C-alpha cells in the first residue's frame, strides 16, 4: 500500500515538473493596449466631443486597443494627468501644452491642432470702453492666470502701450471663472473680459458688448485655442495607435466642417449628457462661427505664446525643439 502511494506521489511530481517546464516555454499573456484620451466638455474641443458621442475611436480601435476618456475642467489638472501617465493623448490649450513640454523636459509634444480663435474682448453693459487703449485704469477678467486668453490679453496690452498693475501698469487683470463673469460684470467688479467661446456669445446674449471680436483680438484669429498633445513615451511605444488616432481626429475635423450644424448638435448633446447643461441654439451657432475647427498649428503663434510665457516667468526655459512634432 505504501509503495503504491509513493509511486502515485512520484508520478504526480514528475507531471507537475513537466507542466512547469512547458509553462516556461509558453508565451506570456500580454495585456491589451489602452489609449487614454483627455479633453474638456467645451466646444473648443469639438473633435473629442464629436468622436466620443459617435463612438468613433471605440469602433476603429476594436481590434487594437481599449479607449478610455477622461474629462477635465482646467489645463493644469490635465497636465498633471499627462505627467502621471493617466492620459496618453490630450486636447488642451496651447499655453498649458507649452508648459507641459517644458516641465516634462520635452516628453509632451503637440501633434495636431484642434481649433483656432474663438475668444473675444467684451465689455460690461454701459461701459465706455471702445478700444484696447481704453482698458487703461480698468479691471479685466481672464479665465486663468497663464492660460491662452491671459496671454492674448498681455500681448494686446503690450501692443497698445499698456501693462498689468503687477508689471507697473494701470490695468488690473483678475482671474474669474467663465461662469462667474456675468455676475462680476453685473456687480460692477470688472469692466471687461477676455473669454473663450461659448462664454463670449453667452455674455453678449445677456447684454455685454464686443470690443474686439474673435478675428481682432490676436493674430486675426490665426492662433490655436486647442491643440492635441501626446506623451512621447506613449508615441514611441505605440506609434501605430497614435497614427490611427490622428487619422480619426482629421476625419472628425472634416466632418464637422462639412456639416457644422449637424455636428454642433451632436457636440451639444454630448456636453449636455456629461454636464447636464446644453447651449441654446443661438449661442451654439454663434460660438461655431467664431471658431475655426482645424488640424493646423500656427507655429508663429505658439512661439509667441512661449516667449510671453518666458517673459512672465510662467515657464523657466524655452520649450524643446520638437514641441510641435509631425507623426509619420
Order of alpha helices (4+ residues) and beta strands (2+ residues): alpha-beta-alpha-alpha-beta-alpha-beta-alpha-beta-beta-beta-alpha-beta-alpha-beta-alpha-beta-beta-alpha-alpha-alpha-alpha-beta-alpha
